[in-house]
Amino acid sequence: MGIVHSRDDGQKDFLMAEASPGSPTNLRKGILSVTAQPTIIPIDTPTLGDRSYLAHDGEVAVVIDPQRDIDRVLDLARREGV
């Protein structure tokens, strides 16, 4: 979850909450910089009629609608270098 705020000087600030099971929520904040086009890779699970997505900018990645078994996602992220 995140919030982006436009400043008077044209820059954008962000505040993002990161959470993982079994660990406390961390907050990150800073100046938002969009310098790369995102890469979005679909991850199909045809037997379930489902699709997840790995989106990344070469440094940071996010997974949209992941399956419970995330081994394929982690393998793909490693191959992509994120």
LOFIDREN-137795 format. One record per residue (C-alpha): residue in one letter; x, y, z. Coordinates in steps of 0.2 Angstrom, whole numbers, plus 5000, padded with zeros to 4 digits. Layout:
// LOFIDREN-137795
AXYZ;...
END
This chain:
// LOFIDREN-137795
M500050005000;G500750174996;I500350364995;V501050484983;H501050674986;S501450804973;R502550944980;D502551124974;D504251104966;G503550964955;Q504350824963;K503250684971;D503550604988;F503050434992;L502650335008;M502450145006;A502050015019;E502849845017;A502249695026;S502649505025;P501949365035;G502749345052;S503749515051;P503249685057;T502649815044;N504049935038;L503750105031;R504850175017;K504750355012;G505750464999;I505650554983;L504750464969;S505850444954;V505150354938;T506650324927;A506250154919;Q504850084910;P504149934920;T504249764914;I502649654917;I502749474915;P501149364916;I501349194926;D499949074920;T499248934930;P498148854917;T497548714928;L496748844939;G496248964926;D497249094935;R498649224931;S499849314942;Y501049454936;L502849504941;A503049684938;H504849764940;D505849914935;G507549814935;E507849844954;V506149834963;A504749704959;V502949674965;V501949524962;I500049544958;D498849414963;P500149274968;Q499749094970;R500049014987;D501548914980;I502749064976;D504248954970;R503848994951;V503749184956;L505349184966;D506249084952;L505649214939;A506149354950;R507949284951;R508049254932;E507549444930;G508849504943;V507649574955;
END
